[in-house]
Every structure is written in structure tokens, then in C-alpha cells.
Amino acid sequence: MAVPKKRTGASAQAKRRANWKAIKPTTTTCKNCGATVLTHTVCTECGYYKGKAASIKSPDYVETTVSEEKKAPKKSSKKAKKEEVVVEETATEVEAKAEETTEAPAETESEEKTEE
């Protein structure tokens, strides 16, 4: 581990620290309520940021869950693909059965009319 051979003098230390200055943070006024607010932050009084509701404090705040809306699609495995194919086949079978049942009563009605 590095250790200095000699102690740093007071004047050298003061010269080095001469550039450490405290600066006044920049502030703006809130567009909604007029309170003094740090720049690029939500207003602590009303909960607005750039004229939009951004905090629970604001009355028209709408809670949104980004994680639920933008979920990445899961990688599908071979098993999941097989299940999808089976579901598609059963859906087509159900549609075919529905067509048969709708056609069958129509045929019986036409047959009855021809018999009369």
C-alpha cells in the first residue's frame, strides 16, 4: 500500500482545496402551484412535473404499471409449441362441428318444404 514519505503542508493542502466551492442549487417555479422547486424534480407541494401529474399528491394522478404492460414475450419451448398446435386443431374442429350443426337444420327445413 502506498504511503506518503512526507506530510502535505498546510499551504499545499489549501491550494488543492481552493477549488472546492459550494454552489447554490438552481431553482424554478412550479407551473401548477407557483412554489419554488429544484430543477428537474417533482414539485413537493402539488406533485406535478412539467405540467403533468407525477406524484400521488396530485389530484389527477393516474397509477400506471409499466412492468405489466411491457412484459417481454417468453421463449417458447417445443412443448409449448406442441400445445399451441393442439389448441389450434381443436379450435378448427369446433368450428367444423358448428358449421355442420348450422347446415343440418337448414337442410331439414328445405326437405320439409319440398315434402309439402
N, C-alpha and C positions, 0 to 999 in steps of 0.2 A: 504494500500500500504506500502511496506517495505521501511523504511528509515534508513540509517546507523546512529548509535549512535555517532560515531567519524569520523573525516575526515581521509582519507587514506594519509599516509605520503609520501613524495617525494621518499624516498628510496624504499619503498614497491611498489610504482607505477612504478619506474624504473625497479625493478626486474621483475615485471609482464610483462612489455613491452619489456624486453630484448630478447624475442623470436620472436618478430615481425621483420622479416627480409625481405628486398626487394631482390627478386631473379631475375636473368637475364633470360628472356624467351628463350627457346631453339629454334633454327632456323635451317633450312636446305636449300639446294639449289634446285631450281626447275629443274626437269628433262628435261623440254621442253626448257626453255629460260635461265636457269642458274642464275636467280635472287634469292636473299635471301628472304626466306619465313618462316613464323611461321609454326611450325609443325602442321600437321593435319588441314591445312586450304588451300583454293584455292589460287593459285598464283594471286596476284593483277596485275601483268604485262601482263600475257598472258591468264589467265583464265583456266589453266589446274590443275588437282589434280590427283596424282598418274599416270601420263602419259595419262590421258583421259580428253577430253574436258568437263568442268563442268560449264562454265560461258559463257555468251553472248559475252564476249570479244574474245573468241577463234574462229578462222575462221571455224572450222568444228564442231561447236556446233549444236546438233540436239535437238529441243524442243520436249519434251515428256510430255504428260499429264497423270499422273498416276491415277488420280481420275476417268477419263473416262474409262480407261482400266479395272480397278479393282473395278467396282461397285458391291456391294453385291446384290444378287437377292432379289427382293421384295417378301414379304409374299403374297401368293395368297389367295384371298378370295373365298367364294363359288360362287359369281357372276362371278369372273374371270375364275374359273374352268368351269362353265356352258358355257361361251363364247368360251373357248378353245374346248369344246366338239362340239359345233355348228360349229365352223370353221373346225374341223376335218371331221364332217359329210358332210359339203358342199364340202370339198376337195375330198372326196370319190365319191360323186355324180357327180362332174365334171369329174373325171377320168372315171367313168362308162359311162357317156354320150360320152366322147371322144372315148372310145372303141367301142361303138355302131356305131358312125359315121364312124370310120375306118373300121369296119366289114361290114357295109351296102354297101359301094361302091364295096368292094371285092366280095360280093355275087352277085350283079347285073352284074359285069363283067363276072363271071363264068356262070351265067344264060344266058347271051348274047352269049357266046361261045357255049353253049350246044344247043341253038336255031339255030345257023348257021349250 
